[in-house]
Amino acid sequence: MTLSTHPSGSSRTPSTCAASAAPPVFLRSLEALGGRTLAEGRAPARPRLVALGGGTGLPVVLRGLKAALAPAGAGGPLSATDRDRLTAIVTVADDGGSSGRLRRQYGMLAPGDVRNCLLALSEGADTLASLFGFRFNHQGEMSGHSLGNLILTALSQMETGFERAVERAGEILAIQGRVLPATREPIRLEAEFEDGTRIEGESRVAGVRRRIRRVRLQPAAAALPQALEAIRRADCIVIGPGSLYTSLIPVLLTRGLVEAIVDSGVRVVLVMNLMTEPGETDGYSAADHLMALRVHAPGLPVHDVILNAAPPADPERRRYADQGALPIEPEALAALGCRVCVADLLAPGAEVRHDAQKLARAILELAGRPASAESA
């Protein structure tokens, strides 16, 4: 994939993130590349990528990048070098559903988002992946629990804590990369709203339906040392897509993580959500998303913002609008000093979702550009 057009002349570098009114960069579609697969179209030098987030967005990124970064002819266990090509740093602030019940009962970190990322990177037996993804749906004490969450709980007790449990689960699932919790501390998310009210609990934030002023981690928590090391070794950092206040920002709030990104000097790519999220980002533009990141993570460099250029079909747009979700508009984003990169990123089907392969191709095109290179 190459850029089909470029912003008009500008002498700034992405690392300065100075204001620019440059027009958006258009990323070429898969069709324009002759239908090549990701593996066929990747650059010869495979970059080391670190992806931050959680929820349903991060697994989409991981599924696409897993195929793109796999070494040619890979069929067995990856070397440590190849596993380091792709690292997910995952929020563990969830306190709802199965994860919340296990947190309260066993005092562990939230396993749900981690489990989803392990499954996204899995190349193990289909039966194993199906078991990790299985959810009990009948009445009784097991109702609502994910078997993968229970396995991570058991491994946490068998091994020396949650970090080792995740590593062991990755070995069982033969994951093509690494999955790291953002912190080893049992954090809770506190949200403060524009009217001054506060609530505690990630699962409660969207239900309040008020504009969020700020979120915090309680208690303040240090980033996992292995996560900081992965960032220092990375060629590109990918943030999103995902719930702004309950998936992305909690990772960035872990102490030392933003500083590690700044010190690394590498390119940072923000993948914008396709739609606003009812109860969390109602009425937000793309610029509002970026400003919220800057408020919570001062100094965070964002060099490129990837936006979807293909509007959902009218029936899907109306259905999502009825639920309070609207397409995210790009107005004012370029003036915030980040290059706007647009492409058709929609997956086929009735659900408005990112296509994993299209998104991976867009990320990899940008990942090959050094952070010190001019954006023009």
N, C-alpha and C positions, 0 to 999 in steps of 0.2 A: 504494500500500500504506500502510495506517495501522496504528497499534497498537490491538489490540482490548482489551487490559487494560494497567494501569500498576502499577508497584510502589507499595506502601503508602508513606505519607508519610515523607519524608526531606529534610533541608535541605542535604545535601552537594551539592557540584558534582562532575561527573565528574573535573575536573582534580585534585581533592584525593584521590580514590580512597580515601576513608575506608571503614572496615568498614560493611557493611550487610547485614541479613538479609532484604532485600526479595525478594518472590517474583519469578519470572521474568516478563519481558514476552513476550507471545505476538504474533508477527508474523502478519498475516493471510495466508492462502494465496492463490495465483494464482486458484483457483476462486472464492474469496470476492470477488474483484475483477472478476468477470464475464468472465474469460478475456481481459482486455486484454493486448496485447503490451507489452513493455518500453517501446518507443518511444511508445506511446499513453498509458502510465501514468506517464511520468517527470514530475518536477517542472519547472515552467517555467524555473527557473534551474538550469542544468546545473553541478554542482560540479566542481572540479578534484580528481581522485583520484590518489593515489600508492599502488601496490600493491607489497609487498615479498615476496620469497621465491624460489621456484625449483621444480624437479622437475615433477611432474604437477599439483600443486595450483594454482600461479599461473596457468597457461594457462586453467584453467577459469574463474577470476575474470575474466581478461581477455576471454575470449570473450563472457561475459555482459554485462560493462560496455561493451564495444565497441558493441554494439547499442543499449544504453540511452543512451549519451552521444553517439551520432552525430547531427549536426544534421539537422533535417527536410529531406528532399529531397536529401540528400547523394548524389552519384553520381560525383563526380570527386575530384581531390586536395583534401585538407583544408587549411584555412588553418593558420598556425602557432598561432593561438589555439585552434582546435579540436583540434589534435594535442596541445596541452598539457593538455587535459581529462583525459587518462589516461596515466600514466607508470608503467612497470614498472621496478623496481630489482632486479636479478637476481644471485643468487649465481654466482660463477665459481670455486668451490672444488672442483668435480668433478675427480676424477683417474682415473676408471674408463672402460672402454669406448673408444669412438671419441674422446671428448674427452681422455681420459688419454693415448692414443697420440699425438694431435696436440700436446698440451702438451709431452710428452717430446721429440718430434721437432723441433718448431719454436719451443719456448719461449714459446708464446702463452698467453692466458687460455683457460679452458675454454669452448668454444662451445656445448655441447649445450643447457643450460638457456636460454641466450639464443636459440638457434634455435627452441626450442619456443614461446617467448613471441612471437617475430616471426611465426611461423605462426598463433598464436592471434589476432593483431591484423591479419592479412593480409586485404586486400580486392582483391588483384591477381588476375591470371588464374589459373584453377584449375590449369593446367599448371605454372605457376611454383611454386605452393605445393606441388604434388605432387612436383616435382623437389627442392625444399628438404627435403621430408619423406622422400625415398627413401633406403632403406638397402640397401647391397650385402649379399647373403646367400649368396654362393657362396664357395668356397675361393679363396685367393690374398691378395695384399697388401691388396686393397680390402675384404675380408670384414669385416663389422661396421661399416664406416664409413657415416656419414650423408652424403649429398651436400651437404646444407645446411651441415654442419660443414666440409666441404672448400671450399665456396664462401666461407664466412667466413674460412677460412685463406688462400685466394687473395686475397680483398679486403684482408686485413690486410697482405699484402705489397705489393699494388698501391696502397693508400692509406697514410695516415700513422699506422698502428697500428689496434688492435682497436676503439677507440671509433668511429673514422671508418668502419671496416668494417661495424660494426653499423648505423650511420646509413645507409650506402649500401645495405645489404641491406634496410633498412626502406623505402627509396625504391623498390627493385626490386619489393618485395612490396606496395607501396602500403598500408603499415600505418596503422591508424586510432588513432594514439597514438604513444608513444615508448617505446623499450626502452633501458635503460642498464645496463651492468655496474656492480656495486656498488663496484668499485675498479678501478684500472688496473694494480695490482701483482699479480704471479703468486703467489698465496697457496696455502698448503696447510693442511689442517685437522688439528689434533692433538686427540686425545680422551684424557682421563684418566678411569679407571674407579674405582669405589668401593674396589677392592682395591689401588689405587695404581699399577697398570700403565698404560702409555701406548702409544698407537700413532699413527702419522702416516699420513694418507690418508683422505679422505672415503669412498672406496669400500670401505674395510676396517672401518668403524665397526660396521655392523650385524652383520657376521660374527662379532664377538667374543662377543656374547650375554652381556655383563655390564652391570650398571647403570652408566650414565654419570654421573660427578660433574661434569665440566666439559669444554668444548671451547674451543680457542684457535686463532687464526690465526697461522700461521708463514710469513713474518714478520708482525708487526703492520702493518696496512695502513690508509692513509687512504681515506675514502670519496671517490668520484668527485665533483669539485666540481659538476658538472651535477646529480648526484643530490641534493646538499644544497640546491641552488637550487630544484629541483622540490619538495622538502619544504617549503621556506620559502613557496612560492607555493600550496601545497595547501590545500584545504578539508577534506580527510579523508585519513587514512592507514589503509590496510588491510594487516594482517599475516596471512598464511596464506590457505587451508590449505596444508599441506606438511610435509615431514619436519622435526621440531622441531630436532634437533641438526645436520642436514646441509643444510638449505635455509633455514630461518628465522633461526636464531641466527647463522650466518656473515655474513649481511647486516647484522644489528644490531651485530656486533662491529667493523665497519669504523669507524675512528676519525672521530669527529665526527658520525656519523649520528644516534645517540640524542640527542645534545645539540641537533641541528637540530630533531628532533621536539619536544623539550621547549620549545625557544625559539619554535617556530611556534605553540604553544598551540592546535592544532587537534584535532579529535576523532580518536581512535585506536580502530579496530575490529579485534578479533582473531576470525578465523574458525577455529573449532575443527575439528580433523580428525574424520572420521566414526568411525574405528577407531584402536586402538592400532597401533603399527608394530613387528612382531617384530624383536628385536635392538636396538631404539632406544628405544621407550617402553613396554616390556612392563609391564603392571599400572598404567599411569599413569591417573589421573583427569584431568578438565579442570583442576582446581586444580593438579595436579602440572605440567601444561604451563605454566600461567601462572607458577608459582613458578620454573620453570627459566628462563623469559624474564627474570624479575626478577633472578635470580642473575647472569645473563650481561649484562644491560643495566640496571644500577641507575638508577633514576629514570625508566625508561620508563613513560609513562602509558598505561593501557589503560582506556578508558571503557566499552566494550561488548564482550561476548563472544557471538558467534553460535553457537548449538548446534542440531544437528539434533534434531527432535522425533519423527521417524518411524523406528521401529526397522526394521532390515532383516528381510525375511521369514526364517522359520526355516531353510529350506535354505541361503540365503546366509550366515546367521549361523553355522550349523554348519560350512560350508565354510571360512569365514574363521577360525573358532575352531581348526580342525584345523591351520591355518598359524600359530597363535599370535596372531591379531588379534581384538580384542574391541571392542564399542562403548564409546565414551568416556562415563563417567558424570559428571554435573554436580555431585555432592556437594561442599559446602564452597566452591563457587566464589563465591557471592554474599558470603560472609564476607570475601573478599579485597578487597572494595571496588569491584567492577565490576558493572555491570548485566548480567544474564543475559537474552539474547534468544533465543527458541526459535521454530523454524518447521520445516515439512516441507521438507527440502532435498534429499531423495534423488532421483536420476535413475532413470527406469524401466530395467529390465533386470536381468540376473543379477549384474552387477558393482556393488559398493557404491561409488557415486560421487556427488559433488555434482552437482546439476542447475544448469547455468550460469545459466539465466534466473531460477530461484528464488533462487539465491544473490545475483545482481546486484540483484534487487528488494529483498532484505533489507538489503543494504549501502546502497543508495541511500536507503532510508527512514531509516536512521540517519545517513547522511552529511549530510542536511539539517538536523541538529540542531547548534547551536553547542556547542563544548566547554565554554562557560561556563554553558550552560543546566542547570537542575536535572534530575537523572535521574528524579526522582519525578514 
